[in-house]
Amino acid sequence: MSETADNASLAGVRIGILHHAGSRLLRRGYLIELMADEWAARGAEVVDIVGIETAVPVDVLLLHVDLSIVPDEYLHFAKSYSSVINLEAVDIRKTSYLDDLVGAESDWDGPVIVKSNFNHGGLPERLLSPEKTRLGGRLAGVLRRIRRLMGLPNEIRAKADYAVFPDRASIPARRFRDGSIIQPFRSERSGSDFVLREYYFFGGVEILNKEIGPDPILTSGRQVECRAESPPPEVRAVRDRLNLDYGKIDYGCPDGVTVVYDANKTLGIRQNPGEVTTMIASALAKGIDGWIRLG
């Protein structure tokens, strides 16, 4: 029985994944881990390239540097390869693609959400920054707890620090000076739950996922729908604007209006990803075929 195009052999193909030199996880904890398993099952050799000291011959390279702004030296290194995924996706800070931001002088007077300009609350930047002393880290943690007890806002360091306010006047003044992003809070609802829509893509492979949950910010709840389908044009426009070959865009459709919330190019997964995530990874993994043919 002959192989289908979706399951054609990748024997002899070398797929490289370029990680930051300071990365300790490599594929672990990322959707790319499941995708690499799919490629290996089809006969490909998947190579982790950590840092830019040595070029490793591969047929296609996936730029998987988990920073909101990819350093110039990694882009220069990646350009030495003939076929590179996400080569042009260099800046995914929210100011790069959100046009509905609220400033100190904005006339928006409805609910707002305050979040980090950087992906994942800027955690990747902190993990890959020069290592701080253990004492310094402990002191910073103590100061954060003191500020929290006093009701004072801390630096946004994780999604747990994101906050929703009833109006612009309720936002702590610090948030207008510390680089935070303020966006009108326009959430899609399903009864008492909040809706999160996710657009996964890799090349021409596109998947729409939908989850609902009780938390307005950490909307990672019950998965209710997953299908192969193209997104609304406003969401695709963000993908095009960021030059993303592979990634995910979070959005909602409150009152029939498409609102983009977040974009990512190094997709994280839970320790036990579950059936839906595994299915999404398996489908997205087939997106590599376009680069293999073009390489």
C-alpha positions as a printed NumPy array, in Angstrom:
array([[  0.   ,   0.   ,   0.   ],
       [  1.482,   3.371,  -0.996],
       [  1.951,   6.178,   1.502],
       [ -0.438,   9.135,   1.423],
       [  0.926,  12.641,   0.87 ],
       [  0.107,  13.466,   4.508],
       [  2.216,  10.565,   5.73 ],
       [  4.986,  10.499,   3.122],
       [  8.397,   9.394,   4.306],
       [ 10.835,  12.026,   5.496],
       [ 13.723,   9.557,   5.454],
       [ 17.007,  11.336,   4.781],
       [ 15.609,  14.738,   5.746],
       [ 17.352,  16.685,   8.528],
       [ 15.195,  19.224,  10.364],
       [ 17.035,  21.684,  12.59 ],
       [ 15.508,  23.547,  15.534],
       [ 17.484,  26.626,  16.564],
       [ 17.299,  27.439,  20.302],
       [ 18.801,  30.278,  22.299],
       [ 22.183,  29.409,  23.82 ],
       [ 20.775,  29.933,  27.313],
       [ 17.819,  27.595,  26.836],
       [ 17.751,  24.683,  29.247],
       [ 14.466,  23.18 ,  28.089],
       [ 15.121,  22.947,  24.326],
       [ 11.999,  21.194,  22.981],
       [ 10.67 ,  20.142,  26.391],
       [  7.5  ,  21.971,  27.351],
       [  6.877,  23.212,  23.815],
       [  4.482,  22.036,  21.103],
       [  7.53 ,  21.533,  18.888],
       [  8.409,  18.504,  21.044],
       [  5.289,  16.676,  19.885],
       [  5.788,  17.837,  16.302],
       [  9.382,  16.576,  16.293],
       [  8.1  ,  13.164,  17.386],
       [  5.809,  13.166,  14.352],
       [  8.694,  14.031,  12.024],
       [ 10.921,  11.361,  13.541],
       [  8.143,   8.786,  13.103],
       [  8.144,   9.644,   9.401],
       [ 11.886,   9.018,   9.2  ],
       [ 13.346,  12.522,   9.62 ],
       [ 16.36 ,  13.304,  11.767],
       [ 15.533,  16.194,  14.101],
       [ 18.563,  18.153,  15.287],
       [ 18.624,  20.65 ,  18.171],
       [ 20.994,  23.538,  17.45 ],
       [ 21.733,  25.361,  20.702],
       [ 23.276,  28.772,  20.188],
       [ 25.071,  30.076,  17.121],
       [ 28.635,  28.939,  17.62 ],
       [ 28.499,  26.118,  15.081],
       [ 26.407,  25.752,  11.943],
       [ 24.923,  22.26 ,  11.603],
       [ 23.924,  21.11 ,   8.108],
       [ 20.131,  20.647,   7.872],
       [ 17.585,  20.723,   5.073],
       [ 15.234,  23.116,   6.861],
       [ 15.68 ,  25.217,   9.989],
       [ 12.972,  26.294,  12.45 ],
       [ 13.927,  29.478,  14.3  ],
       [ 12.674,  28.678,  17.809],
       [ 14.246,  31.4  ,  19.976],
       [ 11.799,  32.026,  22.818],
       [ 12.144,  35.805,  23.056],
       [  9.677,  38.489,  21.971],
       [ 12.456,  40.175,  19.959],
       [ 14.849,  37.799,  18.216],
       [ 18.46 ,  39.006,  18.633],
       [ 20.169,  40.172,  15.446],
       [ 22.947,  37.606,  15.804],
       [ 20.428,  34.748,  15.672],
       [ 18.801,  36.201,  12.573],
       [ 22.198,  36.57 ,  10.914],
       [ 23.041,  32.959,  11.777],
       [ 19.674,  31.665,  10.512],
       [ 20.088,  33.489,   7.194],
       [ 23.043,  31.243,   6.395],
       [ 20.495,  28.443,   5.8  ],
       [ 18.566,  28.154,   2.564],
       [ 15.193,  27.236,   4.09 ],
       [ 14.17 ,  28.857,   7.392],
       [ 10.811,  28.832,   9.176],
       [  9.849,  32.074,  10.976],
       [ 12.919,  33.886,   9.676],
       [ 10.96 ,  37.143,   9.33 ],
       [  9.092,  36.828,  12.647],
       [ 11.465,  39.074,  14.568],
       [  9.238,  41.079,  16.96 ],
       [  6.027,  39.816,  18.595],
       [  5.677,  42.467,  21.3  ],
       [  2.021,  43.437,  21.558],
       [  2.793,  46.958,  20.378],
       [  3.787,  45.33 ,  17.074],
       [  0.28 ,  44.163,  16.255],
       [ -2.384,  45.573,  18.61 ],
       [ -3.951,  48.787,  17.358],
       [ -6.582,  49.215,  20.082],
       [ -4.285,  50.152,  22.987],
       [ -5.402,  52.598,  25.663],
       [ -3.102,  55.453,  26.691],
       [ -3.248,  57.954,  29.535],
       [ -5.104,  60.414,  27.296],
       [ -7.373,  57.876,  25.614],
       [-11.106,  58.547,  25.504],
       [-11.951,  54.843,  26.075],
       [-13.917,  54.677,  29.326],
       [-14.994,  51.033,  29.437],
       [-13.353,  48.026,  31.13 ],
       [ -9.653,  47.504,  30.399],
       [ -7.107,  44.732,  30.813],
       [ -3.5  ,  45.467,  31.767],
       [ -0.832,  43.02 ,  30.605],
       [  2.81 ,  42.755,  29.589],
       [  4.052,  43.981,  26.233],
       [  6.236,  40.865,  26.118],
       [  5.132,  37.31 ,  25.502],
       [  4.301,  35.237,  28.613],
       [  4.747,  38.189,  30.942],
       [  8.385,  38.605,  29.906],
       [  9.348,  35.316,  31.611],
       [ 11.506,  34.102,  28.684],
       [ 13.516,  37.328,  28.793],
       [ 14.172,  36.873,  32.509],
       [ 15.117,  33.211,  32.139],
       [ 17.62 ,  34.006,  29.405],
       [ 19.054,  37.127,  31.031],
       [ 22.399,  37.032,  32.9  ],
       [ 21.857,  34.963,  36.037],
       [ 21.075,  36.977,  39.156],
       [ 22.465,  36.083,  42.54 ],
       [ 20.349,  33.778,  44.68 ],
       [ 20.212,  36.452,  47.389],
       [ 19.065,  39.064,  44.881],
       [ 16.302,  36.763,  43.681],
       [ 15.096,  36.122,  47.216],
       [ 15.108,  39.824,  48.048],
       [ 13.085,  40.616,  44.938],
       [ 10.552,  37.971,  45.944],
       [ 10.226,  39.437,  49.455],
       [  9.701,  42.935,  48.066],
       [  6.996,  41.664,  45.717],
       [  5.156,  40.021,  48.615],
       [  5.37 ,  43.206,  50.684],
       [  3.985,  45.302,  47.832],
       [  1.181,  42.795,  47.299],
       [  0.227,  42.917,  50.997],
       [  0.198,  46.713,  50.833],
       [ -2.081,  46.64 ,  47.808],
       [  0.593,  48.124,  45.548],
       [  1.08 ,  46.934,  41.945],
       [  4.163,  44.882,  41.175],
       [  6.063,  44.587,  37.94 ],
       [  4.14 ,  42.321,  35.574],
       [  6.105,  39.059,  35.531],
       [  3.438,  36.478,  34.639],
       [ -0.156,  36.192,  33.497],
       [ -1.132,  36.02 ,  37.162],
       [ -0.121,  39.704,  37.329],
       [ -2.494,  40.711,  34.531],
       [ -5.558,  42.569,  35.795],
       [ -8.94 ,  43.788,  34.612],
       [-10.186,  47.232,  35.731],
       [-13.667,  48.728,  35.332],
       [-12.313,  51.831,  33.57 ],
       [ -9.143,  53.738,  32.697],
       [ -9.353,  55.918,  35.821],
       [ -9.026,  52.817,  38.034],
       [ -5.651,  51.802,  36.598],
       [ -2.66 ,  52.396,  38.936],
       [ -0.582,  55.299,  37.614],
       [  2.474,  53.039,  37.516],
       [  0.969,  51.055,  34.651],
       [  1.152,  54.082,  32.356],
       [  4.926,  54.353,  32.959],
       [  6.261,  50.815,  33.362],
       [  5.817,  49.584,  29.789],
       [  2.579,  47.703,  30.471],
       [  0.01 ,  47.277,  27.731],
       [ -3.545,  48.501,  28.342],
       [ -6.239,  47.182,  26.032],
       [-10.022,  47.557,  26.088],
       [-11.405,  44.474,  27.814],
       [-13.774,  43.031,  25.25 ],
       [-14.431,  39.407,  26.067],
       [-16.565,  36.867,  24.309],
       [-18.965,  35.088,  26.639],
       [-20.769,  31.761,  26.68 ],
       [-23.269,  32.01 ,  29.512],
       [-21.216,  32.785,  32.628],
       [-17.975,  31.535,  31.012],
       [-15.351,  33.407,  29.029],
       [-14.434,  32.236,  25.522],
       [-10.931,  31.961,  24.109],
       [-10.449,  31.231,  20.422],
       [ -7.049,  30.038,  19.206],
       [ -5.705,  30.078,  15.658],
       [ -2.905,  27.522,  15.257],
       [ -0.952,  27.463,  12.003],
       [  2.112,  26.067,  10.301],
       [  2.478,  27.017,   6.672],
       [ -0.798,  26.131,   4.971],
       [ -2.091,  24.025,   7.874],
       [ -4.641,  25.99 ,   9.905],
       [ -6.616,  24.923,  12.97 ],
       [ -9.183,  26.824,  15.018],
       [ -9.624,  25.804,  18.638],
       [-12.173,  27.108,  21.135],
       [-12.091,  26.9  ,  24.933],
       [-14.391,  28.228,  27.637],
       [-13.676,  28.819,  31.319],
       [-14.623,  30.933,  34.331],
       [-11.456,  33.074,  34.447],
       [-11.434,  36.265,  32.336],
       [ -7.63 ,  36.235,  32.019],
       [ -6.391,  32.647,  32.324],
       [ -8.899,  31.346,  29.814],
       [ -7.531,  27.831,  29.584],
       [-10.616,  25.831,  30.336],
       [-12.825,  23.262,  28.709],
       [-12.126,  22.646,  25.034],
       [-15.399,  22.724,  23.102],
       [-14.408,  22.878,  19.44 ],
       [-11.413,  22.116,  17.225],
       [-11.467,  22.071,  13.455],
       [ -9.343,  22.665,  10.378],
       [-10.496,  26.069,   9.171],
       [ -9.182,  29.491,   8.247],
       [ -9.492,  32.347,  10.765],
       [-11.34 ,  35.664,  10.427],
       [ -9.49 ,  38.13 ,   8.166],
       [ -8.552,  40.358,  11.123],
       [ -6.667,  37.447,  12.689],
       [ -4.926,  36.471,   9.481],
       [ -3.877,  40.098,   9.072],
       [ -1.994,  39.871,  12.37 ],
       [ -0.213,  36.726,  11.199],
       [  0.803,  38.525,   8.006],
       [  1.866,  41.62 ,   9.918],
       [  4.17 ,  39.563,  12.157],
       [  5.464,  37.411,   9.256],
       [  4.631,  34.227,  11.138],
       [  5.06 ,  30.901,   9.36 ],
       [  4.358,  28.92 ,  12.546],
       [  2.567,  30.055,  15.674],
       [ -0.7  ,  30.768,  17.449],
       [ -2.931,  33.823,  17.778],
       [ -5.506,  34.187,  20.562],
       [ -8.681,  36.121,  19.867],
       [-12.374,  36.406,  20.61 ],
       [-15.514,  37.478,  18.79 ],
       [-17.582,  39.501,  21.284],
       [-20.818,  40.702,  19.692],
       [-19.551,  39.521,  16.315],
       [-16.459,  41.772,  16.397],
       [-13.054,  40.087,  16.107],
       [-10.626,  41.158,  18.856],
       [ -7.025,  39.893,  18.892],
       [ -5.514,  39.292,  22.34 ],
       [ -2.117,  37.669,  21.912],
       [  0.335,  36.1  ,  19.438],
       [  3.103,  33.546,  19.971],
       [  5.762,  31.793,  17.877],
       [  7.171,  29.322,  20.459],
       [  4.083,  27.523,  21.696],
       [  4.203,  26.066,  25.182],
       [  2.273,  23.011,  26.358],
       [  1.317,  21.548,  29.705],
       [  3.273,  18.693,  31.266],
       [  0.478,  16.315,  30.273],
       [ -0.718,  17.877,  27.028],
       [ -3.831,  15.78 ,  26.495],
       [ -5.599,  14.451,  23.438],
       [ -6.56 ,  17.762,  21.828],
       [ -3.049,  19.249,  22.032],
       [ -1.57 ,  16.018,  20.67 ],
       [ -4.036,  16.094,  17.785],
       [ -3.191,  19.73 ,  17.011],
       [  0.544,  18.953,  17.039],
       [  0.047,  15.991,  14.714],
       [ -1.896,  18.118,  12.239],
       [  0.52 ,  21.054,  12.371],
       [  3.533,  18.784,  11.896],
       [  2.401,  18.185,   8.311],
       [  3.116,  21.831,   7.614],
       [  6.824,  20.974,   7.342],
       [  6.21 ,  19.39 ,   3.945],
       [  5.991,  22.752,   2.19 ],
       [  9.493,  23.692,   3.322],
       [ 10.913,  20.298,   2.45 ],
       [  9.639,  20.665,  -1.114],
       [ 10.926,  24.223,  -1.37 ],
       [ 14.279,  23.562,   0.312]])
